[in-house]
Amino acid sequence: MSVSHITTHVLDTGSGRPAAGIPETLHRLDGEQWVRIAVASTDADGRVKNLGPERLPSGTYRLGFDTGSYYAATDTETFFPEVALIFGLDGDQAHYHVPLLLSPFAYSTYRGS
C-alpha cells in the first residue's frame, strides 16, 4: 500500500485520545482558485495515510478539518468548527506529515516527520 505525499494525525488533547472520524479535504491553490485534490476521514487511530496522490507538485495547499462535526457527534461545544491549515509544499520533498493537536477551544499544528 502506498502512502500519499501528505499525511495527517489528529489527537484530541481534551480527551487524550486519537480523533477518529474527522472529515478532511486537501486543496491546491491554482491561480486564485482552490482546487480539491482529495477527501478522507481520520481512522480509529486519528490518522489519514491516503490523502491524495503519492506525489504532488510544488505549490500552496490547504488542509481542512471538519472539527465541528467531530464535536457535534459528542454534543461538545467548540469554538473552531473548522480548522484550515495553509502551507507551501516543495514537490522535491519525499513526504509531508501535518499533525493537528485539537481541543474544543484551541488547536496547534506543526510539520511532523
DALINMO-V100298 format. One record per residue. N is the residue number from 0. RES is the residue in one small letter. PHI is phi in whole degrees, 0 to 359 (999 if undefined). OMEGA is omega in whole degrees, 0 to 359 (none if undefined). Layout:
n res phi omega
N RES PHI OMEGA
N RES PHI OMEGA
This chain:
n res phi omega
0 m 999 180
1 s 272 179
2 v 251 181
3 s 289 180
4 h 299 179
5 i 241 174
6 t 235 180
7 t 223 175
8 h 211 181
9 v 246 177
10 l 246 177
11 d 273 184
12 t 288 177
13 g 289 180
14 s 259 182
15 g 75 182
16 r 228 171
17 p 298 180
18 a 264 182
19 a 275 173
20 g 81 178
21 i 276 176
22 p 293 179
23 e 229 173
24 t 229 176
25 l 241 178
26 h 236 173
27 r 241 178
28 l 282 179
29 d 239 186
30 g 71 178
31 e 248 183
32 q 247 173
33 w 272 180
34 v 250 181
35 r 289 180
36 i 257 186
37 a 202 175
38 v 225 179
39 a 202 174
40 s 226 179
41 t 295 179
42 d 277 182
43 a 300 179
44 d 265 179
45 g 77 184
46 r 250 168
47 v 231 181
48 k 260 182
49 n 238 179
50 l 246 181
51 g 95 186
52 p 286 178
53 e 294 181
54 r 229 176
55 l 233 177
56 p 286 175
57 s 302 179
58 g 161 179
59 t 258 184
60 y 233 176
61 r 232 177
62 l 250 183
63 g 252 180
64 f 242 179
65 d 276 183
66 t 286 179
67 g 298 180
68 s 291 178
69 y 298 181
70 y 286 178
71 a 298 180
72 a 297 179
73 t 246 179
74 d 54 180
75 t 251 177
76 e 292 176
77 t 221 178
78 f 276 183
79 f 245 179
80 p 289 176
81 e 213 172
82 v 242 178
83 a 241 179
84 l 251 180
85 i 248 185
86 f 209 177
87 g 266 180
88 l 243 174
89 d 262 183
90 g 302 179
91 d 281 179
92 q 285 186
93 a 290 189
94 h 200 174
95 y 235 176
96 h 246 185
97 v 239 178
98 p 283 176
99 l 230 174
100 l 260 194
101 l 234 168
102 s 219 184
103 p 301 185
104 f 234 177
105 a 197 171
106 y 208 179
107 s 215 180
108 t 213 178
109 y 196 174
110 r 273 181
111 g 272 180
112 s 236 none
